[in-house]
Amino acid sequence: MGKRKIIWSHRARIKLFQILEFYADRNQSKVYSVKLNAAIKKQLSQILKQPEIGIKSEIESVRGLVFNNFIIFYEVEPTQIIVHTIWDCRQNPEDLKIIDF
């Protein structure tokens, strides 16, 4: 088996952009957003090394890796890891939508 790749879903790309943009606007600086983006990349590299590191979610094939105030929801497949969304845990949990059915 070859090395897995990280694949971002459309929803995950949008959520990442929204989160980074929110903190850049709120802080009037991109410094925290850059650090947060680097932290997310670091977590994704951990997922690549240990795909089962995240806790199982309500959706059978999806796991969630908790770090700081965020959760990366992802799915492990033989050749790829699909990032479904990134969630800021300070948001209303009723608004959380991991994947489309």
C-alpha positions in Angstrom: 0.0 0.0 0.0 1.3 3.5 -0.9 1.3 6.6 1.1 -2.1 8.2 1.8 -2.9 11.7 0.6 -5.0 14.3 2.4 -8.1 15.3 0.3 -10.1 18.3 1.3 -13.9 18.3 0.7 -15.5 21.4 -0.6 -17.2 21.9 2.8 -13.8 21.6 4.6 -12.1 24.1 2.4 -14.9 26.6 2.9 -14.9 26.1 6.7 -11.1 26.5 6.9 -11.3 29.7 4.9 -14.2 31.0 7.1 -12.4 30.2 10.4 -9.1 31.8 9.2 -10.9 34.8 7.8 -12.9 35.3 11.1 -9.7 35.4 13.2 -7.9 37.7 10.8 -10.8 40.1 10.8 -11.4 39.9 14.5 -7.8 40.4 15.4 -7.1 42.9 12.6 -4.0 40.7 11.9 -3.3 37.5 10.1 -0.7 36.4 12.7 -3.1 34.1 14.6 -4.7 32.7 11.4 -1.2 31.8 10.1 -0.4 30.0 13.4 -3.8 28.2 13.4 -3.3 27.1 9.8 0.1 25.7 10.7 -1.4 23.9 13.7 -4.1 22.3 11.5 -1.4 21.1 9.0 0.5 19.6 12.0 -2.6 17.8 13.1 -3.2 16.5 9.6 0.4 15.1 9.5 -0.4 13.3 12.7 -3.5 11.8 11.1 -1.4 10.6 8.2 1.0 8.9 10.5 -1.8 7.5 12.8 -5.1 7.5 11.0 -7.0 5.9 13.9 -5.9 8.7 16.3 -9.3 10.5 16.1 -12.3 9.4 18.1 -15.2 7.8 16.3 -18.1 10.0 15.5 -21.8 9.3 15.1 -21.1 8.6 11.5 -19.6 5.1 11.3 -16.7 5.8 9.0 -15.9 9.4 10.3 -13.4 10.2 13.1 -12.8 13.5 14.8 -9.4 14.7 16.0 -9.8 17.3 18.8 -7.1 20.0 19.3 -7.4 23.3 21.1 -10.9 24.5 20.4 -11.3 22.7 17.1 -12.2 19.3 15.7 -11.1 17.9 12.3 -13.6 15.5 11.0 -12.1 13.0 8.6 -12.6 9.6 6.9 -9.8 7.1 6.4 -9.7 5.3 3.0 -7.0 2.9 1.7 -5.3 5.6 -0.5 -6.6 8.9 1.1 -7.8 10.7 4.1 -10.8 12.9 3.4 -11.2 16.0 5.6 -14.9 16.5 5.7 -15.0 19.6 7.9 -13.2 21.6 10.6 -15.3 22.7 13.5 -14.7 25.5 16.1 -16.2 24.0 19.3 -17.3 27.5 20.4 -20.0 27.5 17.8 -23.6 26.4 18.2 -23.4 22.6 18.0 -26.8 22.5 16.3 -25.1 24.1 13.3 -22.6 21.3 12.9 -22.9 19.4 9.6 -20.1 17.0 8.9 -21.0 15.5 5.5 -23.9 15.7 3.0 -26.1 12.7 2.7 
